[in-house]
Amino acid sequence: MSKNYSFTSKEEFIKLVQSEILTSSEVLEELQISRQSLNSLVKRGKLTPIKELPRDRMFLREEVEARKEAAKELHAKYRPYDE
């Protein structure tokens, strides 16, 4: 799951951060969950912020996407009649 990154310029690094780092609000939208649900995921260790700021947190896109897939599998397993 872990990727190795190398940069030859500041611009490459900025592009990587813009494409691979999500704010809390972006995670809420991506996972279609409430802020309370996000807080619960963090508290239970299901999502780990890579940086915590006074009013926001940052997450790795790959971890958020993995959580999204896990949620789909759980939904299919425990709520098959919803589909």
Buried (B, 14 or more C-beta within 10 A) or exposed (E): EEEEEEEEEEEEEEEEEEEBBBEBEBBBEBBEBEEEEBBEBBEEEBBEBEEEEEEEBBBBBEBBEBBBEEBEEEEEEEEEEEE
